[in-house]
Structures are given as structure tokens and as C-alpha cells.
Amino acid sequence: MEKNFTSFFEIVQQRYSVRSFSNQPVEDEKIRQCLQAAHLAPSACNAQPWKFIVVNDPTLKNQLADATSKHIVPMNHFTKQAPVHIVVILEKPNVTSAIGSVIQNKPYTLIDIGIATSHLCLQATALGLGTCIIGWFNEKKVRKLLNIPMLSRPVLIVAMGYPDKPDIPAKHRKPFEDIYNYNRY
């Protein structure tokens, strides 16, 4: 069910990492809206170094979920519940962004991927969907399952679906005053 938010801040407050999904399928139109939000994300030198693979085939989705949960440290077992996984692929950046990353010693492409993924997840929240961003997975297995070429790299997986529980858990954050300064460190 789509939610009616009055502000961007309200969407940010409502977004959390969902680890319990209902079995309700996610509508293609909602997936496309989330992808459109990611598509509009800013990136260094407009590189847009991303591609998204939507995995909603039940068999393939379960194989992908296994790649997130069968590790040295088993975790992320909830991913099998999510009806959709969106694999975030890091593509080769444009020359300007690549040179800037080297000169500035900053991973612009990874920053860009984070921004685009955040856009995707916030749009999902606005549409009444839940998401959980996963960075811990068997990259080799994911690459093989999805036929990802060697010059591209799967860097995140977003589990997506309708939250099973309507209540938003309390957020545990550092005290707000501890995260910023004005004018100097």
C-alpha cells in the first residue's frame, strides 16, 4: 500500500532495514519507480556507474538468497522471504570520474552506487515497500548465477518486499549532536 508522506524527512524517518517480509508480490510498476529514482541519482562527472538486475524469478531468487546467507559467518537468512532482490552492479566509470578517483584518492564510483541505492530504497519506502541493503554475499556465486561480465562487479543486493510487520522499530543512533560540527572539526 502506498503511503502518503508530507515531506522527504518523513520518508527518511520511516525507512529502516526490513528483515521480515510478507509473501505479497511486488508490482512491476513499483519496482520500475524505484529503479527510476536510482536512475535520477547524481554521480561524479555524471558517470552513472551502475546497472541494476531485478531478480524476481522464485528459483533464481532463492539461489541468490543462498549466496547472501551461506558464508563463513552465516547471516542474512531472511533474504529468502523477500520476493524481489535487486542486485546493484558497479560498471566501469567514465574517464573523467576514473581519473578524478585516482587523483583525489576517493572511490567516487562506490559513493555514487551508495547514493543511487539510497534513492532506490527511499522511493521503495514512499511506495510502502521495505528494503534491506546487503553487502555481505558470495560475489563469485552471484556473478555466476546472473552472468555478470568480468568488467562489472556486484557490490550490493537490495532485498525488497512488503514488510511483514507494520510497526517501525526504534532507530538506535549516536546522539545527533555528536555527528556534526560547524566551521571546524
C-alpha positions in Angstrom: 0.0 0.0 0.0 1.4 3.4 -1.0 1.9 5.8 1.9 1.1 9.5 2.0 4.2 11.4 3.1 4.2 15.1 3.6 8.0 15.6 3.4 11.2 14.0 2.4 12.3 13.9 6.0 9.2 11.8 6.9 10.3 9.2 4.3 13.8 9.2 5.8 12.3 8.7 9.3 10.2 5.8 8.1 12.9 3.9 6.2 14.5 1.0 8.0 16.2 -2.3 7.2 13.4 -4.8 6.8 14.3 -8.3 7.7 10.8 -9.9 7.7 8.8 -9.8 4.5 5.2 -10.8 3.7 4.7 -13.1 0.7 2.8 -10.4 -1.2 4.3 -10.0 -4.6 5.8 -6.6 -5.5 4.1 -4.9 -8.5 6.4 -4.3 -11.5 5.3 -0.7 -11.7 6.6 -0.1 -8.1 9.9 -1.8 -9.0 10.2 0.5 -12.0 9.5 3.6 -9.9 12.3 2.5 -7.5 14.7 2.0 -10.4 13.7 5.4 -11.9 14.6 7.0 -8.6 18.0 5.3 -8.7 18.4 6.4 -12.3 18.0 10.0 -11.3 20.7 9.9 -8.6 23.7 12.3 -9.0 27.1 10.8 -9.7 30.6 12.2 -10.0 31.2 13.6 -13.5 27.7 12.2 -14.4 29.4 8.7 -14.7 26.3 6.8 -13.6 28.5 3.7 -12.9 25.6 1.4 -12.2 23.3 -1.2 -13.5 20.5 -3.0 -11.6 19.5 -6.6 -12.0 15.9 -7.3 -10.8 15.6 -10.9 -9.6 12.1 -12.0 -9.0 12.1 -15.5 -10.5 11.5 -17.6 -7.4 14.1 -20.3 -8.2 16.8 -17.8 -9.1 15.9 -15.5 -6.2 16.3 -18.4 -3.7 19.7 -19.3 -5.2 20.7 -15.7 -4.9 19.5 -15.7 -1.3 21.7 -18.7 -0.6 24.7 -16.6 -1.8 23.8 -14.0 0.9 23.4 -16.4 3.8 25.7 -19.4 3.3 29.1 -17.9 4.3 31.8 -18.4 6.9 29.6 -16.4 9.2 26.0 -17.4 8.3 23.7 -14.4 8.2 21.0 -12.8 6.1 18.7 -15.9 6.2 15.7 -13.5 6.0 16.6 -12.8 2.3 14.6 -15.9 1.2 11.4 -14.2 2.4 11.9 -11.2 0.1 10.0 -11.6 -3.1 12.5 -9.4 -5.0 16.2 -8.9 -5.0 17.8 -6.0 -6.8 21.5 -6.6 -7.5 23.5 -3.4 -7.7 26.2 -3.6 -10.3 29.3 -1.4 -10.4 30.0 -0.6 -14.1 33.2 0.9 -15.5 33.1 4.7 -14.9 33.7 7.3 -17.5 37.3 8.5 -17.9 36.8 11.8 -16.0 35.4 10.1 -13.0 38.1 7.4 -13.0 40.9 10.0 -13.3 39.3 12.0 -10.5 39.1 9.0 -8.2 42.8 8.3 -8.7 43.9 12.0 -8.3 41.7 12.6 -5.3 42.2 9.1 -3.8 38.4 8.8 -3.3 36.2 5.9 -4.5 33.7 8.1 -6.4 32.1 5.1 -8.1 31.3 3.5 -4.8 30.0 6.8 -3.4 27.8 7.0 -6.5 26.5 3.5 -6.0 25.6 4.3 -2.4 23.7 7.4 -3.4 21.7 5.6 -6.2 20.9 2.7 -3.8 19.7 5.2 -1.2 17.4 6.8 -3.8 16.0 3.3 -4.7 15.4 2.4 -1.0 13.8 5.8 -0.1 11.4 5.5 -3.1 10.5 2.0 -2.0 9.6 3.4 1.4 7.4 6.0 -0.2 5.6 3.2 -2.0 5.0 1.2 1.1 7.8 -1.3 0.4 10.6 -2.4 2.7 14.2 -2.9 1.8 17.4 -4.2 3.3 20.8 -3.4 1.7 23.2 -6.3 1.8 26.9 -6.1 1.2 27.9 -9.4 2.7 27.5 -12.1 0.0 29.4 -14.6 -2.1 30.3 -12.3 -5.1 31.7 -15.2 -7.2 28.4 -17.1 -6.8 26.3 -14.0 -7.6 28.4 -13.3 -10.7 28.0 -16.8 -12.0 24.2 -17.0 -11.2 23.5 -13.8 -13.0 26.0 -14.0 -15.9 27.7 -10.8 -14.8 30.7 -9.9 -17.0 34.2 -9.7 -15.5 34.4 -5.9 -16.0 31.3 -5.4 -13.9 31.0 -6.1 -10.2 28.0 -6.9 -8.0 28.6 -4.7 -4.9 25.2 -4.6 -3.2 22.0 -6.6 -3.1 18.7 -5.0 -2.0 16.1 -7.3 -0.6 12.7 -5.8 -1.3 9.1 -6.6 -0.5 6.2 -5.6 1.7 7.2 -5.6 5.4 5.6 -8.4 7.4 5.3 -6.3 10.5 3.6 -2.9 10.3 5.5 -1.4 13.3 8.7 0.5 12.6 11.4 -0.5 15.0 13.1 2.2 17.1 16.3 3.5 15.5 19.4 3.4 17.5 21.7 6.2 16.5 24.6 8.2 18.0 23.4 11.3 19.7 22.6 13.9 17.0 24.9 16.5 18.5 27.9 14.1 18.2 27.7 13.8 14.4 28.4 17.3 13.3 30.5 20.5 13.9 30.3 23.9 12.5 33.3 25.5 10.8 36.0 23.2 12.4 36.4 19.6 13.4 
